[in-house]
Amino acid sequence: HYEGKDDLSVGGARHNAQVLMRARVPFLRATHFLSAAYELVKGDSFATVVANLAALVVPGRDHVGLHIHWLDALATLAGVTIQDHHTLSGAGVPSGDGGYNRLASAYTSVADHRAFIDLCADTVEAYGYGRPVEFVCGNYLNTDPLLQALVEEGFTMDFSAIPSSLVTTPPYAAYQAGELAARWPSLTTTSQAYAISTP
């Protein structure tokens, strides 16, 4: 997934990784997750992201999905009251970084999650990718209210779940790994995405 325009800069690490993947496995169907918050909050131009992504997305095969971090400014734009009681620093610890390390569990209302999703999905759709139906949660820790919101917003796949063994980045690795192990205890490095049950 791409956190902003720098992640897709031509010659950057993630861009190069995508080019290499395409060269080695040209038939692979990929899902590219865009974080609309960087257009809405940080002023990164999605036009730049779209231009760099154009060479990587295979029309009719690849998908463009949605990636959300629960940023303070994004909550304000979505009309949601900021909740800061659950972050990667631990339960009850404020984020201190504008919400980047806030966990989805800080928001327990399905309506709040729908407000985040709708705002961000509208932004992705406005750039011609259609309404996203695949999702990856910021910090990988999805919740039942968030899953319910995704269902109600028409999403069908959630890629948030990863095994705790893949979390190694300090300073939050130990806490995040523990939360992931509790949330997704049976995951392995070869587990598939979670199919969201829809009516």
Sequence and secondary structure as in RCSB ss.txt:
>XXXX:A:sequence
HYEGKDDLSVGGARHNAQVLMRARVPFLRATHFLSAAYELVKGDSFATVVANLAALVVPGRDHVGLHIHWLDALA
TLAGVTIQDHHTLSGAGVPSGDGGYNRLASAYTSVADHRAFIDLCADTVEAYGYGRPVEFVCGNYLNTDPLLQAL
VEEGFTMDFSAIPSSLVTTPPYAAYQAGELAARWPSLTTTSQAYAISTP
>XXXX:A:secstr
 B SGGGG TTSHHHHHHHHHHHH TT   EEEE THHHHTS   HHHHHHHHTTT  TTT EEEEEE   HHHH
HHHT     SEETTEET   SSTTTTB GGG   HHHHHHHHHHHHHHHIIIII    EEEEGGG   HHHHHHH
HHTT  EE     GGG   TTTHHHHHHHHHHHSTT  TT   EE    
